Amino acid sequence: MALKQLNIRVDEETAEQLKLRSTIEKRSVNEIVGESLREYSKRHPVSRADMLALVRAIAKEDASILKALADA
């Protein structure tokens, strides 16, 4: 699996909890956060309807940009 670097910002309390959990479990904070994100994604999948709505919105936005450029 290819890895992608992602910068996240968390409040101090969350950061401390992550460091503590990391020490207790002898795992990196990166592993813990990655696992949490995978679990969240599994529990909250993006529906086909939501994806189609996003594609339609992008197409509509791009169409207005292209029309504005053509009219300029």
C-alpha positions, 0 to 999 in steps of 0.5 A: 500500500502506498503511503501519503503524508498528511498534516493534521492539527489537534488541540493540546489535550488530544495531542497529549492523549495520543502521546500517552496512548502511543506510549502505553500501546508501544505504537507510533502516534501515526499508527494510532491516527491512521487506524482511527481514520480507517475505522471512521472511513469504514463506519461513514462510507461516502454514498454513490448519491453523495459522490454524484452530487459532488461531481455534478457540483464540480461540473457546474462550477467548472462550466461557469468558470469556462463560460466566464473565460469565454465571455472575457 
